Amino acid sequence: MQLKDLEFKQQLTRFIEFRGIDIMLYLKNGTVLELDKNRQLEGDMVVQRNRDGSENAVHLDDIVKADFFAA
């Protein structure tokens, strides 16, 4: 299912808030990023905070596809 940018952002926001959903992001550069439960959407950036205090941030424009799995 192809979604327009605003629809994609709204759907991703909804799923990011559900902690029982695992999210896999597929990026334009071929990287696959698995988001753990410590994630949030800040503006147009998906931010994941790691246990060691570091952060990974991905801009929405860099995401090609997202898969959602019930944990």
Sequence and secondary structure as in RCSB ss.txt:
>XXXX:A:sequence
MQLKDLEFKQQLTRFIEFRGIDIMLYLKNGTVLELDKNRQLEGDMVVQRNRDGSENAVHLDDIVKADFFAA
>XXXX:A:secstr
    HHHHHHHHHHHHH TTEEEEEEETTS EEEE SSEEEETTEEEEE TTS EEEEEGGGEEEEEEEE 
